[in-house]
C-alpha cells in the first residue's frame, strides 16, 4: 500500500478570472477584471495585463478594479504605466493614481525626480490630487532647479491652485531663470497673485 504524506496539500485550483483576463474574449476579459476588484493578490496580474490590453473598455475595468483594490498593491500595479508609450494608457494610469491619492502620495517625490520629463509633468498633475501641504512643498522644490520649461509650467499651474505664500520665493526663482519665456512669466504672475504674493519688481 503506498504511503501518503500527511502534510501533502492539493494543488491550488486555477483562478478562472485570471485565466479569462489573459485569454478570454473582450467581454470575458472585462468581466474577469471586474471580478478581481478589491483583491490585492490579483493587483500585479491586472497591472501586467494592462500592458497588453488593446480594448479601452477592458482597460477601464482594469483601472477601476485596481482603484477599488487601492493601497500599496493597487498603486504599484498602476505606476509603471505612467511610462507607457500609449498616451491613453498613461492618462488612464494618472487618473487611477489621482483616485488613490493617499496611497500614491509616498511615490510623489520619486515621480517628480524621474529622469523622464513626461513623467515629471504627469507627477505635477498627480500632486494636484494629493492631500495636505506636502505636494506644494515638493513642487516648489522642483521648480527651484528644474531645467525643463514645460515641467516648470506644469508645476506652476498646479501651484496656482494648491500653493501658499510659502512657495512665493521658489516661483520668483523660477521666473528669473526663465526670464526669456513670456508664457512662463505670465503663468508665474498668475500663480503669485492667486497665492497672495506680489510679483518681483520688473515682472509686473
C-alpha positions in Angstrom: 0.0 0.0 0.0 1.6 3.3 -1.0 2.3 5.8 1.8 0.5 9.1 1.7 2.3 12.0 3.4 0.0 13.6 6.0 1.3 17.1 5.1 0.6 16.8 1.4 -1.6 19.6 0.1 -3.7 19.6 -3.0 -2.5 21.8 -5.9 -4.2 25.2 -5.8 -7.2 25.4 -8.2 -6.7 27.6 -11.2 -8.3 31.0 -10.9 -10.9 31.3 -13.7 -11.0 35.0 -13.5 -7.2 35.3 -14.1 -7.4 32.8 -17.0 -10.1 34.8 -18.7 -8.1 38.0 -18.1 -5.3 36.6 -20.2 -7.0 34.6 -22.8 -10.7 35.5 -22.9 -12.8 37.5 -25.4 -13.3 41.2 -24.7 -16.4 40.5 -22.7 -14.7 37.8 -20.7 -11.7 40.0 -20.0 -13.9 42.8 -18.9 -15.9 40.5 -16.6 -12.7 39.0 -15.2 -11.2 42.4 -14.5 -14.4 43.3 -12.6 -14.3 40.1 -10.6 -10.7 40.8 -9.5 -11.6 44.1 -8.0 -10.5 44.5 -4.4 -8.1 41.6 -4.5 -4.6 42.6 -3.5 -3.3 39.2 -4.6 -4.6 39.9 -8.1 -3.3 43.5 -8.5 0.0 42.6 -10.1 -1.8 40.3 -12.6 -4.1 43.2 -13.5 -1.1 45.5 -13.9 0.7 43.1 -16.2 -2.5 42.5 -18.3 -2.9 46.3 -18.8 0.3 46.4 -20.8 -1.0 44.0 -23.4 -4.7 45.1 -23.3 -6.0 46.8 -26.5 -9.6 47.3 -25.6 -10.4 50.7 -24.0 -13.4 49.1 -22.3 -11.3 46.4 -20.6 -8.6 48.8 -19.7 -11.1 51.0 -17.9 -12.4 48.0 -16.0 -8.8 47.0 -15.0 -8.0 50.5 -13.8 -11.4 50.7 -11.9 -10.6 47.3 -10.2 -7.1 48.5 -9.2 -8.6 51.7 -7.7 -11.1 49.6 -5.7 -8.2 47.5 -4.5 -6.2 50.6 -3.6 -3.4 50.6 -1.1 0.2 49.7 -2.0 -0.8 46.8 -4.3 -3.2 48.9 -6.4 -0.7 51.8 -6.7 2.3 49.7 -7.6 0.3 47.9 -10.3 -0.6 51.2 -11.9 2.7 53.2 -11.5 4.7 51.5 -14.4 2.0 52.6 -16.9 2.9 56.3 -16.4 5.9 55.5 -18.7 3.8 53.7 -21.3 4.3 54.7 -25.0 0.5 54.7 -25.3 -0.9 58.1 -24.3 -4.3 56.7 -23.4 -2.6 54.2 -21.1 -0.6 56.9 -19.4 -3.7 59.0 -19.0 -5.6 56.1 -17.5 -2.8 55.4 -15.1 -2.7 59.1 -14.0 -6.5 59.1 -13.4 -6.2 55.9 -11.4 -3.4 57.3 -9.2 -5.4 60.5 -8.7 -8.3 58.3 -7.4 -5.9 56.8 -4.8 -4.1 60.0 -3.6 -3.4 58.8 -0.1 -1.7 55.6 -1.3 0.1 57.4 -4.2 1.4 60.2 -2.0 4.5 58.3 -0.9 5.6 57.8 -4.6 5.3 61.5 -5.5 8.9 62.6 -4.6 10.3 59.8 -6.8 8.0 60.6 -9.7 8.9 64.3 -9.5 12.6 63.3 -9.7 12.1 60.8 -12.6 14.6 61.2 -15.4 11.7 61.3 -17.9 10.3 64.8 -18.2 7.0 63.5 -19.3 6.7 61.5 -16.1 7.6 64.6 -14.1 4.8 66.5 -15.9 2.3 63.8 -15.0 3.6 63.8 -11.4 2.8 67.5 -11.2 -0.8 66.8 -12.2 -0.9 64.0 -9.6 0.3 66.5 -7.0 -3.0 68.4 -7.6 -4.9 65.5 -6.0 -2.5 64.7 -3.1 -3.9 65.9 0.2 -2.0 68.1 2.6 0.8 70.7 2.2 3.4 68.2 1.2 2.6 68.4 -2.5 3.0 72.2 -2.7 6.4 72.0 -1.0 7.6 69.3 -3.4 6.5 71.3 -6.4 8.4 74.3 -5.0 11.5 72.2 -4.6 11.1 71.0 -8.2 10.8 74.4 -9.9 13.7 75.8 -7.9 16.1 73.8 -10.1 14.0 72.1 -12.9 15.7 72.7 -16.3 12.7 71.8 -18.4 10.4 74.7 -19.0 7.4 72.5 -19.7 7.8 70.7 -16.4 8.0 74.1 -14.7 4.9 75.2 -16.4 3.0 72.1 -15.3 4.2 72.6 -11.7 3.3 76.3 -11.7 -0.2 75.6 -13.0 -0.8 73.3 -10.0 0.8 75.7 -7.5 -1.6 78.4 -8.7 -4.3 76.1 -7.3 -2.8 74.5 -4.2 0.1 76.8 -3.3 0.5 79.1 -0.4 2.7 82.2 0.1 5.4 79.8 1.3 6.1 78.9 -2.4 6.5 82.6 -3.5 10.3 82.5 -3.3 10.5 79.4 -5.5 8.2 80.9 -8.0 10.3 84.1 -8.2 13.4 82.0 -8.6 11.9 80.1 -11.5 10.7 83.3 -13.1 14.2 84.7 -13.0 15.7 81.5 -14.5 13.3 81.6 -17.5 13.1 85.3 -17.9 13.1 84.9 -21.7 9.9 82.8 -21.7 6.9 85.1 -21.8 4.3 82.4 -21.3 6.1 81.2 -18.2 6.4 84.7 -16.8 2.6 85.1 -17.3 1.9 81.7 -15.5 4.2 82.7 -12.6 2.4 86.1 -12.2 -1.0 84.3 -12.2 0.2 81.8 -9.6 1.7 84.6 -7.4 -1.5 86.6 -7.5 -3.5 83.6 -6.6 -1.4 82.7 -3.6 -1.3 86.3 -2.4 2.3 87.2 -3.2 3.4 90.3 -5.2 5.4 89.6 -8.4 9.0 90.7 -8.3 9.8 94.2 -9.5 10.2 94.4 -13.2 7.9 91.5 -13.9 4.6 93.2 -13.4 
